Amino acid sequence: MSAPIVKLFTQPNFAWTDIRREEEAQPRHYLAHLLLLALIPAVCLFIGTTYVGWSLAENETVKLSSASALQLCVLLYMTIVAGVAVMGGFIRWMSRTFDARPTLNQCIGFAAYTVTPFFLAGIAGLYPSRWLAILVLGAASIYSTFLLFVGLPTFMHERKEQGLLYAASVWGVGLLVLVTILVEMILVWFNLLSPEYLRATVG
């Protein structure tokens, strides 16, 4: 785990300063972060759905076939990357209302680092469980919101008052983008890919 990622959880204010400095030196430095960390939920979900499975009824375990799990995980990976890129586009579009004039690369990079808790929360995919998913994703949502409000004024060089208003706008649009892309992914998954389930009786 790179130093900026560790600092996002230990010293978020300093982390955003370091990330902005890296961005100024290398505009597309966020790509490795995005493309590699987005693999965490995809790979963990593949393992969890094919080797561990989940229970919908007592004494029954449901798994996905390897082909279906691979389709799901590729779709999830593409959705994550596309979602971050779309969010970056919205952040840049909304910047016109404020003093910041970030580039598209800066906005996508900011979005990629802000959702880092969701990437790491993907580890929970190793053990598919509704309650575990709710708990972990809830914690990731809270910390991502914290990173957004702490980081945006620093990263965009905004005054604190304007930065908080900007962050609130980004949060609202981000929630809409998240819901939209997840619904579309689920619709594609069920209607076009036709998942294959494997059921086994335990005991």
C-alpha positions as CSV (number, residue, x, y, z in Angstrom):
1,M,0.0,0.0,0.0
2,S,1.5,3.3,-1.1
3,A,2.3,6.1,1.4
4,P,-0.6,8.4,0.2
5,I,-3.1,5.6,0.7
6,V,-1.8,4.9,4.3
7,K,-2.0,8.6,5.0
8,L,-5.6,8.8,3.8
9,F,-6.5,6.7,6.9
10,T,-3.9,8.2,9.3
11,Q,-3.3,11.8,8.2
12,P,-5.9,12.7,5.6
13,N,-5.0,16.4,5.5
14,F,-1.4,15.6,4.7
15,A,-2.4,12.9,2.3
16,W,-4.4,15.3,0.1
17,T,-1.4,17.7,0.0
18,D,0.9,14.8,-1.1
19,I,-1.6,13.6,-3.7
20,R,-2.0,17.1,-5.2
21,R,1.8,17.4,-5.3
22,E,2.1,14.1,-7.2
23,E,-0.7,15.2,-9.5
24,E,1.2,18.4,-10.4
25,A,4.3,16.4,-11.1
26,Q,2.6,13.6,-13.0
27,P,-1.0,14.4,-14.1
28,R,-2.1,10.7,-14.7
29,H,-0.5,9.3,-11.6
30,Y,-4.0,8.3,-10.3
31,L,-4.4,5.7,-13.1
32,A,-2.4,3.0,-11.3
33,H,-4.3,3.7,-8.1
34,L,-7.7,3.4,-9.8
35,L,-6.9,0.4,-12.1
36,L,-5.2,-1.7,-9.5
37,L,-7.4,-1.0,-6.4
38,A,-10.6,-1.4,-8.5
39,L,-9.4,-5.1,-8.9
40,I,-9.8,-5.7,-5.1
41,P,-13.7,-5.9,-5.0
42,A,-13.8,-7.7,-8.4
43,V,-11.2,-10.4,-7.5
44,C,-12.6,-10.9,-3.9
45,L,-16.1,-11.2,-5.2
46,F,-15.1,-13.8,-7.7
47,I,-13.4,-15.9,-5.0
48,G,-16.3,-15.4,-2.6
49,T,-19.1,-16.3,-5.0
50,T,-17.3,-19.3,-6.5
51,Y,-15.5,-20.9,-3.6
52,V,-17.4,-19.7,-0.5
53,G,-21.0,-19.0,-1.6
54,W,-23.9,-17.6,0.5
55,S,-27.0,-19.0,2.2
56,L,-30.5,-18.0,1.3
57,A,-32.1,-20.9,3.2
58,E,-31.0,-23.1,6.1
59,N,-28.7,-26.0,5.1
60,E,-28.3,-24.6,1.5
61,T,-25.3,-22.9,0.0
62,V,-25.6,-21.0,-3.3
63,K,-22.6,-20.3,-5.5
64,L,-22.0,-18.9,-9.0
65,S,-20.5,-20.9,-11.8
66,S,-17.0,-19.7,-12.7
67,A,-18.2,-18.3,-16.0
68,S,-21.0,-16.3,-14.4
69,A,-18.8,-15.1,-11.6
70,L,-16.2,-13.9,-14.1
71,Q,-18.9,-12.1,-16.1
72,L,-20.1,-10.4,-12.9
73,C,-16.6,-9.4,-11.8
74,V,-15.6,-8.0,-15.2
75,L,-18.9,-6.0,-15.2
76,L,-18.2,-4.8,-11.7
77,Y,-14.7,-3.7,-12.6
78,M,-15.8,-1.8,-15.7
79,T,-18.6,-0.2,-13.7
80,I,-16.2,1.0,-11.0
81,V,-13.7,2.5,-13.4
82,A,-16.5,4.1,-15.5
83,G,-18.2,5.4,-12.4
84,V,-15.1,7.1,-11.1
85,A,-14.5,8.6,-14.6
86,V,-18.1,9.9,-14.8
87,M,-17.8,11.3,-11.3
88,G,-14.6,13.1,-12.2
89,G,-16.4,14.7,-15.2
90,F,-19.2,15.9,-12.9
91,I,-16.7,17.3,-10.4
92,R,-15.0,19.3,-13.2
93,W,-18.4,20.5,-14.5
94,M,-19.5,21.7,-11.1
95,S,-16.2,23.5,-10.6
96,R,-17.5,26.2,-12.9
97,T,-19.8,27.4,-10.1
98,F,-16.8,27.9,-7.8
99,D,-13.4,29.4,-7.9
100,A,-11.6,26.2,-8.7
101,R,-10.5,25.5,-12.3
102,P,-9.3,21.9,-12.1
103,T,-8.4,19.8,-15.1
104,L,-10.3,16.6,-15.9
105,N,-7.3,14.5,-14.8
106,Q,-7.3,16.2,-11.4
107,C,-11.0,15.6,-11.0
108,I,-10.9,11.9,-11.9
109,G,-7.8,11.6,-9.6
110,F,-9.6,13.2,-6.7
111,A,-12.6,10.9,-7.2
112,A,-10.4,7.8,-7.4
113,Y,-8.7,8.6,-4.1
114,T,-11.9,9.6,-2.4
115,V,-13.5,6.2,-3.0
116,T,-10.5,4.3,-1.8
117,P,-12.5,3.1,1.3
118,F,-14.9,1.4,-1.1
119,F,-12.0,-0.3,-2.9
120,L,-10.7,-1.7,0.4
121,A,-14.2,-2.6,1.5
122,G,-14.2,-5.0,-1.4
123,I,-12.2,-7.4,0.7
124,A,-15.5,-8.3,2.3
125,G,-16.5,-10.0,-1.0
126,L,-14.4,-12.9,0.1
127,Y,-17.2,-13.9,2.4
128,P,-20.6,-13.0,0.8
129,S,-23.0,-12.0,3.5
130,R,-25.7,-9.4,3.4
131,W,-25.1,-8.1,6.9
132,L,-21.3,-8.0,6.5
133,A,-21.8,-6.1,3.2
134,I,-24.1,-3.5,4.9
135,L,-21.7,-3.0,7.7
136,V,-18.6,-2.7,5.6
137,L,-20.2,-0.5,2.9
138,G,-21.7,1.7,5.5
139,A,-18.3,2.3,7.1
140,A,-16.8,2.9,3.7
141,S,-19.5,5.4,2.9
142,I,-18.9,7.4,6.1
143,Y,-15.2,7.5,5.6
144,S,-15.4,8.4,1.9
145,T,-17.7,11.3,2.9
146,F,-15.2,12.4,5.5
147,L,-12.4,12.3,2.9
148,L,-14.5,14.3,0.4
149,F,-15.2,17.1,2.9
150,V,-11.7,17.2,4.3
151,G,-9.9,16.8,0.9
152,L,-11.8,18.8,-1.6
153,P,-10.9,22.3,-0.2
154,T,-7.2,21.2,0.1
155,F,-6.9,19.4,-3.3
156,M,-8.8,22.1,-5.3
157,H,-7.1,25.0,-3.4
158,E,-10.5,26.4,-2.4
159,R,-11.4,28.6,0.5
160,K,-12.9,26.5,3.3
161,E,-16.5,27.9,3.0
162,Q,-16.6,27.5,-0.8
163,G,-14.8,24.1,-0.5
164,L,-17.5,22.7,1.9
165,L,-20.3,23.9,-0.4
166,Y,-18.5,22.4,-3.4
167,A,-18.0,19.1,-1.5
168,A,-21.7,19.0,-0.5
169,S,-22.6,19.4,-4.2
170,V,-20.2,16.6,-5.2
171,W,-21.7,14.4,-2.5
172,G,-25.2,14.8,-3.8
173,V,-24.2,14.1,-7.4
174,G,-22.0,11.2,-6.3
175,L,-24.9,9.5,-4.6
176,L,-27.0,9.9,-7.7
177,V,-24.2,8.5,-9.9
178,L,-23.7,5.6,-7.5
179,V,-27.3,4.6,-7.5
180,T,-27.7,4.9,-11.3
181,I,-24.6,2.8,-12.2
182,L,-25.4,0.1,-9.7
183,V,-29.0,-0.2,-10.9
184,E,-27.8,-0.4,-14.5
185,M,-25.2,-3.0,-13.6
186,I,-27.8,-5.1,-11.9
187,L,-30.1,-4.9,-14.9
188,V,-27.4,-5.9,-17.3
189,W,-26.4,-8.7,-15.0
190,F,-29.8,-10.2,-14.7
191,N,-31.3,-9.4,-18.1
192,L,-28.4,-9.9,-20.5
193,L,-25.8,-12.2,-18.8
194,S,-28.2,-14.8,-17.3
195,P,-26.3,-15.8,-14.2
196,E,-25.9,-19.5,-13.5
197,Y,-26.4,-20.5,-9.8
198,L,-25.1,-23.7,-8.2
199,R,-27.0,-24.9,-5.1
200,A,-25.7,-27.4,-2.6
201,T,-27.3,-28.9,0.5
202,V,-25.1,-28.6,3.6
203,G,-25.1,-31.5,6.0
